[in-house]
Amino acid sequence: MTDIGKAGDLLGQIPKDKTKGLPPVHLWNPECCGDIDMRIARDGTWYYMGTPIGRKPMVKLFSTIIRRDGDDYFLVTPVEKCGIKVDDAPFIAVSLAVAGEGREQVLTFTTNVEDEVIAGEEHPLRVETDPVTGEPAPYLHVRVNLEALIHRNVFYQLVDMAVIEELEGQAWLGVWSCGRFFPIGPSPA
């Protein structure tokens, strides 16, 4: 078994809670003890000291204590807060389940760490477009200040089911979920 040093120490500080759910990292405010050599790549791979973390249960556990403050990401426990690097978003939406149709349609995304997120008022979708390349970067709000980059294959599913709606006098392609319309991009003429 590989010793992962500081990162392993963090895991030992997470309170053991018998109930399901995420630790209340938003309530924990320990002093920052510096950065650790941990990075989440754009493809969702977690690295420690330049080496991919191959144990999925460990990645899932780390994913429960991540927090974003401003533009910075941290792993937070009740007693320590350590900075980490995130290349784009800390999660990847890797699959999509669709229930219903039209305005009543419900889109449920599953992330690379097996969180299920229903797109809606509390979990909006957004698409940024690179001003140089024109390439879209779609995101889903997962939890407080944290998003998932929507995997290209999942984004193609969204585009395939897109409908045209008018927003502020302009036609947009987008998708419905939980009674809310999420624009993907302007409708082609």
Secondary structure, DSSP 8 states (H G I E B T S, - for coil): ----HHHHHHHHTS---SSSS---GGG----EEEEEEEEE-TTS-EEETTEE---HHHHHHHHTTEEEETTEEEEE-SS-EEEEEESS-SEEEEEEEEES-GGG-EEEEEETT--EEE-SSSS-EEEEE-TTT--EEEEEEEETTEEEEE-HHHHHHHHHH-EEEEETTEEEEEEEETTEEEEEEE---
